[in-house]
Amino acid sequence: MHKLNVLILGSTPFLNTLNELKSYLKFNPLIGELSVNHDAILFNYDALKDSSQKDLIDNSNAIKIYAIKKKDRINNFDLNLELPTTLKEINAAVENLTAKKKFSKNSSIEIKGYLLNKNEKKLFRSHEFIILTEKEIHLLELFLKNKNPISKDKILSEVWNYSADTDTHTVETHIYRLRKKISDKFKDEKFIINNKDGYCL
């Protein structure tokens, strides 16, 4: 696994301290390297006083870790890391938050204006959702992987591990139920479409 790139912003003493600790950090500290891609930003109060650094922090999708004295807590970042702190806490904060974000990203998939949350087994549109079964999630993932319509035989093989010559209405039944759930909740009749070649989104 590649070392995480963590952009370090803030006061000169803060940057110097982290630079001195570089060899003990479990991530790759980018000391003030604004143009380099980064997975997280670790910064202190002085970074928020510098307009260009504050803009970068505000507009970044990276994880934001605010190294802060207890009395100055701010809650709109991913983590407030209280100072003074230890090397172990700095490394743990970066690793844990990055793992959580990666897990969350992998479990959420955008589909035709909907959001599929695989962990919660829910398909969302705005604040409304339906609950999906494991097989319905597998079906949607299969449709997403294939741009062209998928035959009933291929769906049987990929989702149910059935052979093509098995006489079953499993695919039709599951797709009917999934379409009905989506239609009843979201009034969307064209979420799953089909033609002579099979089914697709």
C-alpha positions in Angstrom: 0.0 0.0 0.0 1.4 3.4 -0.9 2.1 5.9 1.9 -0.6 8.4 2.4 0.3 12.0 1.2 -0.6 14.4 4.0 -0.3 18.1 3.3 1.1 20.0 6.3 0.1 23.6 6.7 0.5 26.2 9.4 3.1 28.1 11.4 6.8 27.8 10.8 7.5 26.0 14.1 4.6 23.6 13.4 6.1 22.8 9.9 9.6 22.5 11.3 8.5 20.1 14.1 6.8 17.8 11.7 9.7 18.0 9.3 12.1 16.9 12.1 9.7 13.9 12.9 9.4 12.9 9.2 11.2 9.6 9.6 8.9 8.5 12.4 5.7 9.3 10.6 3.7 6.5 8.9 2.6 8.8 6.1 4.4 11.1 3.6 4.3 14.6 5.0 4.2 17.3 2.3 5.5 20.3 4.2 3.8 23.3 2.5 3.7 21.6 -0.9 0.4 23.1 -2.1 0.5 21.8 -5.7 1.0 18.1 -4.8 -2.0 15.7 -4.6 -2.8 14.8 -1.1 -5.1 12.3 0.9 -5.3 14.5 4.0 -4.4 17.9 5.3 -2.9 18.4 8.8 -2.9 22.0 9.8 -2.9 24.4 12.8 -4.5 27.7 13.6 -2.0 29.8 11.5 -3.1 28.1 8.3 -6.6 29.5 8.8 -5.2 33.0 9.1 -3.5 32.7 5.7 -6.2 33.3 3.0 -4.6 31.1 0.4 -4.1 28.2 2.8 -7.6 28.7 4.2 -9.1 28.6 0.7 -7.2 25.4 0.0 -8.5 23.8 3.2 -12.1 24.9 2.6 -12.2 23.7 -1.0 -10.3 20.4 -0.6 -12.1 17.1 -0.5 -9.2 15.6 1.5 -9.5 14.6 5.1 -9.0 17.7 7.4 -7.2 17.2 10.7 -7.0 20.4 12.8 -4.1 20.4 15.3 -5.5 22.6 18.0 -5.2 23.7 21.6 -8.2 22.4 23.7 -9.7 25.9 24.2 -9.8 26.6 20.4 -12.0 23.6 19.4 -13.8 23.9 16.0 -16.2 21.2 14.9 -16.4 21.5 11.2 -13.3 19.5 10.4 -12.9 15.7 10.2 -10.9 15.7 13.5 -9.6 18.0 16.1 -6.2 16.7 17.2 -5.5 18.3 20.6 -2.1 19.7 21.3 0.2 18.7 22.8 0.0 15.2 21.2 2.2 12.2 20.6 3.6 10.7 17.4 1.4 7.6 18.0 -1.7 9.8 18.1 -0.7 11.7 14.9 -0.1 8.5 13.0 -3.3 6.8 14.3 -5.4 9.9 13.5 -4.3 10.0 9.8 -4.5 6.2 9.3 -7.9 5.8 11.0 -9.6 8.7 9.3 -8.3 7.7 5.9 -9.4 4.1 6.3 -12.9 5.3 7.4 -13.2 7.6 4.4 -12.0 4.9 2.0 -14.5 2.4 3.5 -17.3 4.9 3.2 -16.4 5.7 -0.4 -16.2 2.1 -1.4 -19.6 1.4 0.1 -21.4 4.3 -1.6 -22.1 4.1 -5.4 -23.9 6.7 -7.5 -26.4 5.2 -9.9 -28.6 7.3 -12.3 -29.1 10.1 -9.8 -29.5 7.7 -6.8 -27.0 6.7 -4.1 -26.5 3.1 -3.3 -25.2 2.6 0.3 -24.0 -1.0 0.3 -23.4 -1.1 4.1 -26.9 0.0 5.0 -28.4 -1.8 2.0 -30.3 1.3 1.0 -30.9 3.1 -2.3 -31.4 6.8 -1.7 -32.7 9.7 -3.8 -32.7 13.0 -1.8 -33.8 12.0 1.7 -36.0 9.1 0.7 -34.8 5.5 0.4 -35.7 1.9 -0.1 -34.1 -1.1 1.5 -32.5 -3.6 -0.8 -31.7 -7.3 -0.5 -28.1 -8.7 -1.1 -29.2 -10.1 -4.5 -30.7 -6.7 -5.5 -27.4 -5.1 -4.7 -25.5 -7.7 -6.7 -27.9 -7.1 -9.6 -27.2 -3.3 -9.5 -23.5 -3.8 -9.3 -23.6 -6.2 -12.3 -25.6 -3.6 -14.3 -23.1 -0.9 -13.4 -20.1 -3.0 -14.6 -21.7 -3.6 -18.0 -22.6 -0.7 -20.3 -24.6 -3.0 -22.7 -27.7 -5.0 -21.9 -27.1 -8.3 -20.0 -28.8 -11.5 -20.9 -30.9 -13.4 -18.5 -28.4 -16.3 -18.7 -25.5 -14.1 -17.8 -27.4 -12.6 -14.8 -28.3 -16.1 -13.6 -24.7 -17.2 -13.9 -23.1 -14.1 -12.3 -25.6 -13.4 -9.5 -27.1 -16.9 -8.7 -24.3 -19.2 -10.1 -27.0 -21.0 -12.0 -26.2 -22.5 -15.4 -27.9 -21.2 -18.5 -30.0 -24.3 -19.0 -31.7 -24.0 -15.6 -35.4 -23.4 -16.1 -36.1 -20.6 -13.7 -37.9 -17.3 -13.5 -35.6 -16.0 -10.8 -34.2 -13.1 -12.8 -37.6 -11.9 -14.0 -39.0 -12.2 -10.5 -36.2 -10.3 -8.8 -36.1 -7.5 -11.5 -39.9 -7.2 -11.2 -39.7 -6.8 -7.4 -36.8 -4.3 -7.6 -38.6 -2.2 -10.3 -41.8 -2.2 -8.2 -39.9 -1.0 -5.1 -38.4 1.8 -7.1 -41.6 2.7 -8.9 -43.7 2.7 -5.7 -41.2 4.9 -3.8 -39.7 7.1 -6.4 -42.2 7.0 -9.3 -39.4 6.0 -11.6 -40.5 3.5 -14.3 -37.3 3.6 -16.3 -34.6 2.7 -13.7 -34.1 -0.8 -15.2 -34.9 -1.2 -18.8 -34.9 -4.2 -21.1 -34.8 -5.0 -24.8 -34.2 -8.1 -26.9 -30.6 -8.3 -25.7 -31.4 -8.3 -22.0 -31.5 -5.9 -19.0 -29.6 -2.7 -18.3 -29.8 0.6 -16.3 
